[in-house]
């Protein structure tokens, strides 16, 4: 290739011959690399579109940009072998460029693999406990793996600088106290980071878990390395440090399953006949669209001064569905009692007594006068 280039630039001055050869060789290497990359990825795109899985399209899209630059660097390497002037320049750039491109490609491959696995974990199904656990682990692994690749990439780039290794050894030997001070200052951040890693192994929470925290009802929307985002019922976001879920108590309504039991309390008159109410509740709950057919029962759980406490137990597939079921059953049962058994509504009883006649008491002056006479 070099002989061919030199034959076409024979008329140039001797001082310009080497730079021109290097530039032309670099352009030829770049053009060939781009052509090969374009042809290869057109084939891959067609193969991915012909597949029934979305993961193939995701992997191809993720790898297109970083591999384009990787092909360009390979073209430069091949051209530098033929052009000494280009080889001298590339030898100075390669220690920085190659680790950077390698890290970029590694991150793209790693994230494409993680996202392909996330697509397989479908959380839209009714029983999505295993899918939510898998997504939680994959999300935390993605952030930790990306951090590790970036750290190794920067280390490889810095190691190529002359003198950095010697400076690093000197600093490591003389910075013991500084390291302790920095470690003490960064203790909260390190604590949260370690808590994030521990959460990935112990799984106190998972993506889309329903929790009660500080009296707030919400779902786990995102789990980061150092904090967790909770989406509350009114679309507010509660940002909580990761170590909070390992050190404090909270309610997790979907730790093992999303199915829940719920209650509705009715306060009725003492003279209420419970039998017809139990029959009506059984009829309504079994016909309700939100009932999952697991548990339903009516019990008198307390007898107070003014009312009977009647508990209606029911079950649903998840927390939001259970809330709607409870509200609708409470409304329909109270409406039926008002129409069919109005005597069951709680009443405040009062006992009528005859009026009392009170005699006037002697005044204080009269009482003192009688005492003086005696």
Buried (B, 14 or more C-beta within 10 A) or exposed (E): BBEEBBEEEEEBEEEEBBBBBBBBBBEBBBEBBBEEBEEEBEEBBEEBEEEEEEBBBBBBBBBBEBBBBBBBBBBBBBBBBBBEBBBEBBEEEBBBBBBBBBBBBBBBBBBBBBBBBBEEBEBEEEEBBEBBBBBBBBBBBBBBBBEEBBEBBEEBBBEBEEEEEEEEEEEEEEEEEEEEEEEEEEEEEEBBBBBBBBBBEEBBBBBBBBBEBEEEBBBBBEBBBBBBBBBBEEEEEBEBBBBBBBEEEBEBBBBEEBBBEBEBEBEBBBEBEBEBBBEBBEEBBEEBEBBBEEBBEBEBEEEEEEBBBBBBBBBBBBBBBBBEBBEBBBEBBEEBBEEEBEEBBBEEEEEEEEEEEEEEEEEEEEEEEEEEEE
